[in-house]
Amino acid sequence: MSDSFFSWKNDTLQLRVYVQPKASRDEIVGRHGDYLKVRITAPPIEGKANAHLLKYLARVFGVGRDQIEITAGSKGRHKQPRIQDPSHLPNEISQAS
């Protein structure tokens, strides 16, 4: 992956995300080094944060839950979700493209 927090492989978007759990609201904060910082309200307990992150990202990118998965980092704050054929790109990605 490049020095950016995202890359494309055909119609699949690979992200590098830094997750802040137990936030007051779900939001994409912006760049955090070579990662995209995302705050989520779920606690990092028993996979709740991962499930909540995937649900939130699916909504933000306009895809079904079955079109998104975490390919690396499921146990830490640095994660690599992969999104197949996103129909919407948040400003943080569309402006960096």
Buried (B, 14 or more C-beta within 10 A) or exposed (E): EEEBBBEEEEEEBBBBBBBBBEBEEBBBEEBBEEBBBBBBBBEBEEEBBBBBBBBBBBEBBEBEEEBBEBEEBBEEBBBBBBBBEBEEBBEBBEEEE
